[in-house]
Amino acid sequence: MDHQEVEIAINGERKIRVPGGKTLLESLKQHKIFVPATCGGRATCAYCKVKTISGFGAVLPTEAPVLSPEETRQGVRLACQVKLQSDVAIELPDALLSTREYRARTDKITDLTYDTKLFHFKLIAPATINYRAGQYIQFLTPEYGHVCESVCRSYSVCGVPTESDRVELMVRLVPEGICTTYMFNRLQEGDEVRFIGPFGDFYVRDSDRRMICIAGGSGMAPIRSMLRSMTQQEIARRKPIFFFGARAKKDLFMIEEWREFERAHPGFRFVPALSRPDPDDRWEGEVGRVTEIIDKYVSDFSNAEGYLCGSPGMLNACVDVLTKMGVPEERIYYDKYD
Ligand SMILES: Cc1cc2nc3c(=O)[nH]c(=O)nc-3n(C[C@H](O)[C@H](O)[C@H](O)COP(=O)(O)OP(=O)(O)OC[C@H]3O[C@@H](n4cnc5c(N)ncnc54)[C@H](O)[C@@H]3O)c2cc1C
């Protein structure tokens, strides 16, 4: 069936015309407006929530499980689910309107551990990117092998925003994962890649509070970007402490870089902790989960902020511990790698 053109009014000012019948997500993408989404339209990641003003019907059964009653009242919908049948009006945050699609060259791929690599990309077009330390991009894979559609996956940028002509990503291989298998087994230095962004609201809040940073595995990426972007004075004032959790010594990386950072930045402390060190590790550092050792290093949580990144299980446990220690939930910021 042929659909008529419809109009999308954005923030009451910008108007775009698109063919009707497509999802809001696809239609915005045609105009290079990229709403984050990682589940390929399955309504499971819930990243593509958009505030709608008018023109959409009732909430669909596929949307209902991921929308809270408050979101439903406010007209929030999943852009990957709602289709455009008539003119609509929506609201988008300004930051989303400045996301772009980037082409970049793979400059260097470095092994950090047996299952984690550091990827350096040099931008081709646009030639520079403007992001806040802690934000992420969505990497687009081409079709390869038996994977017959492009997918996009989120990766936090681990470099610093002042190096605006490049993007560094720290990626952990997920067995059978579509994007990471491509990046580990197919992608070569010199290859061109595409990604969109920047996205996310995980960044350092402007305050004088002590920063308690906690990450596991590749969750180090946004924390590295944040801490390396802070000035010497900010570090002296905020006294960040970074707890990095790993299973055994073979899962640790960039330890020397952090020790060097510690020497160069009085006020900063780095605490790696192994949950299950191998006997051969001869590990003399902290043993246990990060949640079990925080109070050995931080005695006063009353004026602290939490910056957490890693798997949902680890994050939930850390939020629990920090709130019990007295850090209000609204002062705990995180990115969950689910
Ligand atoms: C905001 C954000 C930032 C992130 N930043 C980083 C980062 O900096 N570094 C990093 O390493 N990761 C990061 N992640 C995680 C990343 O986005 C991916 O989820 C991860 O790399 C896996 O992607 P993949 O395509 O390789 O795996 P997927 O293909 O998504 O597969 C994930 C799992 O599902 C299984 N699976 C896949 N397809 C099927 C199927 N059809 N049926 C059953 N099971 C299936 C796979 O076996 C695998 O175990 C981030 C996530 C978020 C949300």
The ligand as a Gaussian input file, in Angstrom:
#p B3LYP/6-31G(d) Opt

LIG

0 1
 C       25.518000       2.787000      26.759000
 C       26.322000       1.538000      26.484000
 C       27.701000       1.650000      26.311000
 C       28.453000       0.496000      26.064000
 N       29.807000       0.619000      25.943000
 C       30.562000      -0.486000      25.774000
 C       32.004000      -0.382000      25.723000
 O       32.588000       0.715000      25.820000
 N       32.712000      -1.530000      25.535000
 C       32.105000      -2.758000      25.417000
 O       32.816000      -3.758000      25.246000
 N       30.747000      -2.877000      25.453000
 C       29.966000      -1.783000      25.611000
 N       28.601000      -1.889000      25.636000
 C       27.982000      -3.200000      25.280000
 C       27.831000      -3.260000      23.744000
 O       26.931000      -2.251000      23.309000
 C       27.296000      -4.588000      23.204000
 O       26.112000      -4.929000      23.894000
 C       28.280000      -5.734000      23.329000
 O       29.531000      -5.382000      22.746000
 C       27.743000      -6.990000      22.617000
 O       27.474000      -6.697000      21.270000
 P       27.499000      -7.837000      20.164000
 O       26.827000      -7.321000      18.943000
 O       28.882000      -8.395000      20.015000
 O       26.620000      -8.976000      20.813000
 P       25.079000      -9.330000      20.453000
 O       24.978000      -9.809000      19.059000
 O       24.230000      -8.185000      20.867000
 O       24.884000     -10.555000      21.409000
 C       24.877000     -10.412000      22.834000
 C       24.605000     -11.796000      23.427000
 O       23.368000     -12.270000      22.951000
 C       23.548000     -13.520000      22.306000
 N       22.720000     -13.515000      21.079000
 C       22.899000     -12.758000      19.974000
 N       21.947000     -13.025000      19.057000
 C       21.154000     -13.972000      19.626000
 C       20.011000     -14.661000      19.190000
 N       19.467000     -14.442000      17.996000
 N       19.470000     -15.575000      20.044000
 C       19.996000     -15.799000      21.256000
 N       21.091000     -15.172000      21.710000
 C       21.654000     -14.284000      20.905000
 C       24.998000     -13.619000      21.962000
 O       25.439000     -14.963000      21.969000
 C       25.649000     -12.846000      23.036000
 O       25.886000     -13.644000      24.150000
 C       27.824000      -0.769000      25.921000
 C       26.433000      -0.863000      26.078000
 C       25.704000       0.261000      26.365000
 C       24.223000       0.108000      26.531000

